[in-house]
Amino acid sequence: MGATKIMIIRHAEKPGTYGNEKYDGIDAKGKADKESLVTLGWERAGGIANLFDPTNAVFQNSALAVPRFYLCSRSCR
């Protein structure tokens, strides 16, 4: 059976300029890293993970499809 729904999600911000401010990335240990997400990106990535796989198993939006598979671009870690 084929997919019934495909969702494309942009989940986080990488280093760059947002508005007029330049933001550097921060790695998982809190050190500056040009390849890692900015702090807002880490927050959003965590929010997306909790949205699709809540730790308390209570979904906030019952109309949201629960993914059976996740695919990630090569830059995901």
N, CA, C and O atoms as a printed pandas DataFrame, in Angstrom:
     atom_number atom_name residue_name chain_id  residue_number  x_coord  y_coord  z_coord
0              1         N          MET        A               1    0.845   -1.187    0.000
1              2        CA          MET        A               1    0.000    0.000    0.000
2              3         C          MET        A               1    0.880    1.237    0.000
3              4         O          MET        A               1    1.848    1.302    0.759
4              5         N          GLY        A               2    0.573    2.197   -0.816
5              6        CA          GLY        A               2    1.346    3.435   -0.909
6              7         C          GLY        A               2    1.038    4.393    0.225
7              8         O          GLY        A               2    0.139    4.172    1.036
8              9         N          ALA        A               3    1.792    5.431    0.252
9             10        CA          ALA        A               3    1.599    6.456    1.277
10            11         C          ALA        A               3    0.262    7.149    1.076
11            12         O          ALA        A               3   -0.131    7.437   -0.054
12            13         N          THR        A               4   -0.427    7.412    2.158
13            14        CA          THR        A               4   -1.681    8.145    2.067
14            15         C          THR        A               4   -1.465    9.635    2.273
15            16         O          THR        A               4   -2.302   10.449    1.884
16            17         N          LYS        A               5   -0.348    9.990    2.882
17            18        CA          LYS        A               5   -0.032   11.400    3.110
18            19         C          LYS        A               5    1.482   11.549    3.201
19            20         O          LYS        A               5    2.151   10.755    3.862
20            21         N          ILE        A               6    2.011   12.557    2.542
21            22        CA          ILE        A               6    3.430   12.877    2.640
22            23         C          ILE        A               6    3.526   14.280    3.216
23            24         O          ILE        A               6    2.917   15.215    2.697
24            25         N          MET        A               7    4.296   14.425    4.293
25            26        CA          MET        A               7    4.465   15.726    4.941
26            27         C          MET        A               7    5.915   16.158    4.773
27            28         O          MET        A               7    6.833   15.384    5.041
28            29         N          ILE        A               8    6.118   17.393    4.330
29            30        CA          ILE        A               8    7.446   17.964    4.210
30            31         C          ILE        A               8    7.550   19.050    5.271
31            32         O          ILE        A               8    6.772   20.004    5.285
32            33         N          ILE        A               9    8.520   18.887    6.152
33            34        CA          ILE        A               9    8.616   19.777    7.304
34            35         C          ILE        A               9    9.999   20.406    7.355
35            36         O          ILE        A               9   11.009   19.703    7.353
36            37         N          ARG        A              10   10.040   21.694    7.398
37            38        CA          ARG        A              10   11.297   22.410    7.642
38            39         C          ARG        A              10   11.324   22.642    9.136
39            40         O          ARG        A              10   10.517   23.402    9.670
40            41         N          HIS        A              11   12.239   21.997    9.800
41            42        CA          HIS        A              11   12.132   21.946   11.252
42            43         C          HIS        A              11   13.041   22.864   12.027
43            44         O          HIS        A              11   12.784   23.070   13.214
44            45         N          ALA        A              12   14.069   23.424   11.462
45            46        CA          ALA        A              12   14.989   24.180   12.296
46            47         C          ALA        A              12   15.853   25.141   11.489
47            48         O          ALA        A              12   16.022   24.982   10.280
48            49         N          GLU        A              13   16.392   26.133   12.173
49            50        CA          GLU        A              13   17.219   27.138   11.532
50            51         C          GLU        A              13   18.699   26.850   11.740
51            52         O          GLU        A              13   19.154   26.570   12.849
52            53         N          LYS        A              14   19.427   26.929   10.643
53            54        CA          LYS        A              14   20.887   26.779   10.695
54            55         C          LYS        A              14   21.499   28.180   10.817
55            56         O          LYS        A              14   20.781   29.173   10.699
56            57         N          PRO        A              15   22.805   28.276   11.048
57            58        CA          PRO        A              15   23.440   29.592   11.165
58            59         C          PRO        A              15   23.181   30.467    9.942
59            60         O          PRO        A              15   23.106   29.977    8.815
60            61         N          GLY        A              16   23.050   31.739   10.180
61            62        CA          GLY        A              16   22.810   32.671    9.091
62            63         C          GLY        A              16   22.294   33.991    9.621
63            64         O          GLY        A              16   22.378   34.263   10.819
64            65         N          THR        A              17   21.764   34.806    8.736
65            66        CA          THR        A              17   21.223   36.107    9.114
66            67         C          THR        A              17   19.704   36.031    9.084
67            68         O          THR        A              17   19.110   35.653    8.074
68            69         N          TYR        A              18   19.089   36.390   10.189
69            70        CA          TYR        A              18   17.635   36.405   10.318
70            71         C          TYR        A              18   17.240   37.808   10.731
71            72         O          TYR        A              18   17.674   38.311   11.767
72            73         N          GLY        A              19   16.406   38.440    9.901
73            74        CA          GLY        A              19   16.147   39.856   10.118
74            75         C          GLY        A              19   17.443   40.586    9.816
75            76         O          GLY        A              19   18.009   40.423    8.735
76            77         N          ASN        A              20   17.910   41.373   10.739
77            78        CA          ASN        A              20   19.192   42.067   10.567
78            79         C          ASN        A              20   20.264   41.515   11.497
79            80         O          ASN        A              20   21.333   42.112   11.627
80            81         N          GLU        A              21   19.995   40.382   12.147
81            82        CA          GLU        A              21   20.925   39.805   13.120
82            83         C          GLU        A              21   21.595   38.565   12.549
83            84         O          GLU        A              21   20.948   37.752   11.887
84            85         N          LYS        A              22   22.895   38.419   12.806
85            86        CA          LYS        A              22   23.630   37.227   12.392
86            87         C          LYS        A              22   23.673   36.265   13.573
87            88         O          LYS        A              22   23.997   36.662   14.693
88            89         N          TYR        A              23   23.349   35.010   13.321
89            90        CA          TYR        A              23   23.320   33.994   14.365
90            91         C          TYR        A              23   24.309   32.880   14.036
91            92         O          TYR        A              23   24.383   32.410   12.901
92            93         N          ASP        A              24   25.062   32.471   15.043
93            94        CA          ASP        A              24   25.979   31.342   14.913
94            95         C          ASP        A              24   25.296   30.089   15.439
95            96         O          ASP        A              24   24.372   30.171   16.248
96            97         N          GLY        A              25   25.749   28.940   14.981
97            98        CA          GLY        A              25   25.212   27.677   15.457
98            99         C          GLY        A              25   25.809   27.282   16.802
99           100         O          GLY        A              25   26.883   27.746   17.186
100          101         N          ILE        A              26   25.098   26.426   17.499
101          102        CA          ILE        A              26   25.525   25.901   18.793
102          103         C          ILE        A              26   25.385   24.389   18.722
103          104         O          ILE        A              26   24.332   23.881   18.336
104          105         N          ASP        A              27   26.447   23.659   19.094
105          106        CA          ASP        A              27   26.339   22.200   19.058
106          107         C          ASP        A              27   25.589   21.687   20.292
107          108         O          ASP        A              27   25.204   22.474   21.156
108          109         N          ALA        A              28   25.387   20.395   20.372
109          110        CA          ALA        A              28   24.597   19.802   21.459
110          111         C          ALA        A              28   25.232   20.012   22.831
111          112         O          ALA        A              28   24.559   19.849   23.850
112          113         N          LYS        A              29   26.505   20.368   22.874
113          114        CA          LYS        A              29   27.187   20.613   24.152
114          115         C          LYS        A              29   27.302   22.099   24.481
115          116         O          LYS        A              29   27.937   22.473   25.467
116          117         N          GLY        A              30   26.679   22.957   23.642
117          118        CA          GLY        A              30   26.659   24.388   23.903
118          119         C          GLY        A              30   27.843   25.163   23.361
119          120         O          GLY        A              30   28.020   26.332   23.703
120          121         N          LYS        A              31   28.650   24.545   22.530
121          122        CA          LYS        A              31   29.810   25.222   21.951
122          123         C          LYS        A              31   29.470   25.767   20.564
123          124         O          LYS        A              31   28.688   25.166   19.827
124          125         N          ALA        A              32   30.057   26.896   20.220
125          126        CA          ALA        A              32   29.826   27.495   18.900
126          127         C          ALA        A              32   30.251   26.530   17.800
127          128         O          ALA        A              32   31.318   25.920   17.864
128          129         N          ASP        A              33   29.398   26.405   16.794
129          130        CA          ASP        A              33   29.652   25.475   15.702
130          131         C          ASP        A              33   28.912   25.972   14.466
131          132         O          ASP        A              33   27.685   26.073   14.486
132          133         N          LYS        A              34   29.621   26.277   13.410
133          134        CA          LYS        A              34   29.006   26.829   12.203
134          135         C          LYS        A              34   28.133   25.829   11.460
135          136         O          LYS        A              34   27.367   26.226   10.581
136          137         N          GLU        A              35   28.224   24.546   11.785
137          138        CA          GLU        A              35   27.433   23.519   11.103
138          139         C          GLU        A              35   26.180   23.116   11.882
139          140         O          GLU        A              35   25.326   22.404   11.353
140          141         N          SER        A              36   26.065   23.558   13.114
141          142        CA          SER        A              36   24.932   23.159   13.957
142          143         C          SER        A              36   23.812   24.183   13.893
143          144         O          SER        A              36   23.954   25.240   13.279
144          145         N          LEU        A              37   22.707   23.862   14.528
145          146        CA          LEU        A              37   21.547   24.739   14.550
146          147         C          LEU        A              37   21.768   25.938   15.450
147          148         O          LEU        A              37   22.586   25.893   16.370
148          149         N          VAL        A              38   21.031   27.022   15.181
149          150        CA          VAL        A              38   20.989   28.147   16.110
150          151         C          VAL        A              38   20.072   27.753   17.262
151          152         O          VAL        A              38   19.359   26.755   17.158
152          153         N          THR        A              39   20.073   28.501   18.346
153          154        CA          THR        A              39   19.279   28.102   19.517
154          155         C          THR        A              39   17.797   27.951   19.187
155          156         O          THR        A              39   17.161   27.007   19.657
156          157         N          LEU        A              40   17.239   28.849   18.399
157          158        CA          LEU        A              40   15.838   28.727   18.007
158          159         C          LEU        A              40   15.610   27.443   17.212
159          160         O          LEU        A              40   14.569   26.800   17.348
160          161         N          GLY        A              41   16.577   27.075   16.389
161          162        CA          GLY        A              41   16.485   25.834   15.624
162          163         C          GLY        A              41   16.423   24.614   16.524
163          164         O          GLY        A              41   15.644   23.696   16.266
164          165         N          TRP        A              42   17.241   24.586   17.590
165          166        CA          TRP        A              42   17.200   23.469   18.543
166          167         C          TRP        A              42   15.826   23.397   19.219
167          168         O          TRP        A              42   15.282   22.309   19.407
168          169         N          GLU        A              43   15.265   24.562   19.584
169          170        CA          GLU        A              43   13.947   24.586   20.216
170          171         C          GLU        A              43   12.874   24.043   19.271
171          172         O          GLU        A              43   12.039   23.231   19.671
172          173         N          ARG        A              44   12.902   24.491   18.034
173          174        CA          ARG        A              44   11.900   24.036   17.064
174          175         C          ARG        A              44   12.044   22.553   16.743
175          176         O          ARG        A              44   11.046   21.845   16.610
176          177         N          ALA        A              45   13.285   22.082   16.619
177          178        CA          ALA        A              45   13.501   20.660   16.351
178          179         C          ALA        A              45   12.933   19.814   17.490
179          180         O          ALA        A              45   12.301   18.785   17.251
180          181         N          GLY        A              46   13.160   20.250   18.722
181          182        CA          GLY        A              46   12.600   19.534   19.875
182          183         C          GLY        A              46   11.085   19.579   19.887
183          184         O          GLY        A              46   10.435   18.598   20.248
184          185         N          GLY        A              47   10.518   20.711   19.494
185          186        CA          GLY        A              47    9.062   20.832   19.439
186          187         C          GLY        A              47    8.452   19.909   18.395
187          188         O          GLY        A              47    7.412   19.296   18.637
188          189         N          ILE        A              48    9.092   19.807   17.237
189          190        CA          ILE        A              48    8.608   18.916   16.178
190          191         C          ILE        A              48    8.688   17.464   16.641
191          192         O          ILE        A              48    7.758   16.686   16.425
192          193         N          ALA        A              49    9.803   17.102   17.278
193          194        CA          ALA        A              49    9.945   15.730   17.772
194          195         C          ALA        A              49    8.840   15.407   18.771
195          196         O          ALA        A              49    8.256   14.325   18.717
196          197         N          ASN        A              50    8.552   16.322   19.672
197          198        CA          ASN        A              50    7.505   16.093   20.665
198          199         C          ASN        A              50    6.115   16.088   20.033
199          200         O          ASN        A              50    5.223   15.383   20.503
200          201         N          LEU        A              51    5.930   16.862   18.979
201          202        CA          LEU        A              51    4.640   16.891   18.289
202          203         C          LEU        A              51    4.298   15.524   17.703
203          204         O          LEU        A              51    3.164   15.060   17.815
204          205         N          PHE        A              52    5.294   14.879   17.071
205          206        CA          PHE        A              52    5.044   13.599   16.424
206          207         C          PHE        A              52    5.253   12.385   17.326
207          208         O          PHE        A              52    4.759   11.299   17.022
208          209         N          ASP        A              53    5.973   12.554   18.421
209          210        CA          ASP        A              53    6.231   11.437   19.322
210          211         C          ASP        A              53    6.287   11.959   20.758
211          212         O          ASP        A              53    7.352   11.972   21.376
212          213         N          PRO        A              54    5.133   12.393   21.290
213          214        CA          PRO        A              54    5.135   13.006   22.616
214          215         C          PRO        A              54    5.584   12.018   23.698
215          216         O          PRO        A              54    5.222   10.842   23.677
216          217         N          THR        A              55    6.371   12.520   24.627
217          218        CA          THR        A              55    6.892   11.656   25.692
218          219         C          THR        A              55    5.781   11.145   26.603
219          220         O          THR        A              55    5.925   10.086   27.214
220          221         N          ASN        A              56    4.680   11.881   26.702
221          222        CA          ASN        A              56    3.567   11.438   27.542
222          223         C          ASN        A              56    2.496   10.695   26.738
223          224         O          ASN        A              56    1.441   10.354   27.275
224          225         N          ALA        A              57    2.763   10.446   25.461
225          226        CA          ALA        A              57    1.866    9.710   24.556
226          227         C          ALA        A              57    0.498   10.379   24.392
227          228         O          ALA        A              57   -0.475    9.712   24.039
228          229         N          VAL        A              58    0.416   11.684   24.645
229          230        CA          VAL        A              58   -0.823   12.430   24.440
230          231         C          VAL        A              58   -0.607   13.391   23.276
231          232         O          VAL        A              58    0.180   14.333   23.377
232          233         N          PHE        A              59   -1.307   13.150   22.176
233          234        CA          PHE        A              59   -1.166   13.999   21.004
234          235         C          PHE        A              59   -1.993   15.265   21.176
235          236         O          PHE        A              59   -3.153   15.209   21.584
236          237         N          GLN        A              60   -1.383   16.415   20.858
237          238        CA          GLN        A              60   -2.058   17.703   20.993
238          239         C          GLN        A              60   -3.083   17.940   19.884
239          240         O          GLN        A              60   -4.057   18.666   20.087
240          241         N          ASN        A              61   -2.873   17.341   18.726
241          242        CA          ASN        A              61   -3.739   17.569   17.586
242          243         C          ASN        A              61   -4.150   16.220   17.014
243          244         O          ASN        A              61   -3.368   15.579   16.312
244          245         N          SER        A              62   -5.350   15.790   17.302
245          246        CA          SER        A              62   -5.796   14.470   16.861
246          247         C          SER        A              62   -5.967   14.397   15.346
247          248         O          SER        A              62   -6.048   13.299   14.795
248          249         N          ALA        A              63   -6.024   15.545   14.657
249          250        CA          ALA        A              63   -6.170   15.537   13.202
250          251         C          ALA        A              63   -4.821   15.362   12.501
251          252         O          ALA        A              63   -4.775   15.136   11.292
252          253         N          LEU        A              64   -3.743   15.464   13.244
253          254        CA          LEU        A              64   -2.411   15.335   12.664
254          255         C          LEU        A              64   -2.095   13.873   12.395
255          256         O          LEU        A              64   -2.297   13.014   13.253
256          257         N          ALA        A              65   -1.600   13.602   11.203
257          258        CA          ALA        A              65   -1.198   12.233   10.872
258          259         C          ALA        A              65    0.066   11.874   11.642
259          260         O          ALA        A              65    0.977   12.694   11.761
260          261         N          VAL        A              66    0.124   10.667   12.157
261          262        CA          VAL        A              66    1.313   10.193   12.863
262          263         C          VAL        A              66    2.203    9.485   11.846
263          264         O          VAL        A              66    1.796    8.483   11.259
264          265         N          PRO        A              67    3.414   10.000   11.636
265          266        CA          PRO        A              67    4.285    9.399   10.627
266          267         C          PRO        A              67    4.682    7.960   10.965
267          268         O          PRO        A              67    4.942    7.632   12.123
268          269         N          ARG        A              68    4.724    7.122    9.953
269          270        CA          ARG        A              68    5.229    5.755   10.114
270          271         C          ARG        A              68    6.709    5.699    9.786
271          272         O          ARG        A              68    7.421    4.816   10.263
272          273         N          PHE        A              69    7.181    6.649    8.965
273          274        CA          PHE        A              69    8.574    6.702    8.558
274          275         C          PHE        A              69    9.043    8.152    8.584
275          276         O          PHE        A              69    8.259    9.068    8.333
276          277         N          TYR        A              70   10.312    8.356    8.885
277          278        CA          TYR        A              70   10.943    9.667    8.826
278          279         C          TYR        A              70   12.109    9.571    7.853
279          280         O          TYR        A              70   12.902    8.631    7.919
280          281         N          LEU        A              71   12.213   10.526    6.966
281          282        CA          LEU        A              71   13.359   10.625    6.077
282          283         C          LEU        A              71   14.024   11.959    6.356
283          284         O          LEU        A              71   13.354   12.946    6.657
284          285         N          CYS        A              72   15.322   11.982    6.256
285          286        CA          CYS        A              72   16.077   13.164    6.604
286          287         C          CYS        A              72   17.111   13.445    5.529
287          288         O          CYS        A              72   17.672   12.527    4.930
288          289         N          SER        A              73   17.357   14.734    5.291
289          290        CA          SER        A              73   18.410   15.085    4.339
290          291         C          SER        A              73   19.768   14.686    4.916
291          292         O          SER        A              73   19.888   14.402    6.107
292          293         N          ARG        A              74   20.754   14.669    4.086
293          294        CA          ARG        A              74   22.095   14.263    4.508
294          295         C          ARG        A              74   22.629   15.127    5.652
295          296         O          ARG        A              74   23.433   14.651    6.453
296          297         N          SER        A              75   22.197   16.383    5.741
297          298        CA          SER        A              75   22.726   17.276    6.768
298          299         C          SER        A              75   22.141   17.003    8.158
299          300         O          SER        A              75   22.633   17.553    9.144
300          301         N          CYS        A              76   21.122   16.182    8.255
301          302        CA          CYS        A              76   20.562   15.859    9.569
302          303         C          CYS        A              76   21.509   14.967   10.356
303          304         O          CYS        A              76   22.204   14.120    9.795
304          305         N          ARG        A              77   21.521   15.171   11.647
305          306        CA          ARG        A              77   22.367   14.348   12.509
306          307         C          ARG        A              77   21.555   13.764   13.630
307          308         O          ARG        A              77   22.090   13.037   14.467
